[in-house]
Amino acid sequence: MATVISKKGREGGGNNVLLSLACVVVIVAGLKLASQICIPIAMGVFLGVLSLPILSFFNHTFKMPRRLAVLSTVLIDLLLIGTMIYVVSGIVPQIQRNAPKYAERLKGRASEYSIAIDQRLEKIERWTNLGNQDEAAPRSIPTFKELLNRYWDTQRIVDLIGGADIVGRFTSLASKSIFVIILMSFFIAESQRFALNIEEVARQRGPDLRWLQNSSKDIQNYLLLKSAVSLVTGLLAWGGCALMNVEFALLWGLLAFVLNFIPVIGSIVAGVPPVLLALIMQGFWPAVIVFSIFMAINMTLGHVLEPKILGDSFGISTIVVILSVLTWGFIWGGAGMFLAVPLTMMVKVILDNTPELRWISTLISNGRENDHTESNPKHLKPLPVNESNGSTIV
């Protein structure tokens, strides 16, 4: 009898696992299909969470009325976005106008390197053919110089640099961000009421949703720390490029700041354009120095300091961060990679508060002992509501 019950239990457990996997597939497919509406909502919410300290600063420190504080916060966000658009729209056309010059310089560098490679290969061939009577036999394999002259197409390089409608795409992205700003405005305007509603639901003996306040606090801390690290990364990249006289150093610093929000790979991708530009315009060794600068920034901030701060603070292992970037990038593209860690943190909080799935949260943690009393609604202590600035949601 016990054997039969045990077998049924195992079969039921297997069915539950298959059902859970099927639910995951359905959810992922739904998020991917609904990306046009989900991405702006997610960006608006997380931008709103990041803007709440600014709102609190205006509302509490300067004693502004809440509506005026919300308006000031939105204006600051618009100013930052507008500055980024102004910088990119002013620099990118210059790069495209210089496309013929870059193509010719690239061809010259490639010619120099091909000649150097051919000379070394010729020395190796002479050394290996030492004493061979057929040393004077004609070569059947073309040299790198011959291959370069045969297949190099300057016009294709010019079209690749100058033909890409980067400004148009960036402007389109900026126009879509207006909807995100509107959502963010409503979010920060309603944050105080949302916090009060959560407390009222708990007083009415409804479901205890105070874990949402804790999760928003964690996400806000992550975004603030990530913004600080990204700002330092952008400043160091700007300074390093300016020190090496790399053209458009401000653009590469801005690019490093933005892409650093994508964990692991963002800062690496940000270093590719300035290294290539240094290689084309200045030569091999200056490009090596620029590469070393970006590697030093990436290793110090991206692989040592940042994982130490963020991993210990939020309990997510490094491999989970990498997998989350790939997963959310597959679902929502670049926006998913940008929001990968905050979304994973939200998923982890949901798992913490679901007894049947709490083991998954333990599995993706960074190995530290999980204190579920902080995330379990049954053990949450009431959070004070500051009616002057609505700080309970932050």
Beta strands, then each sheet from edge to edge (+ up, - down):
end
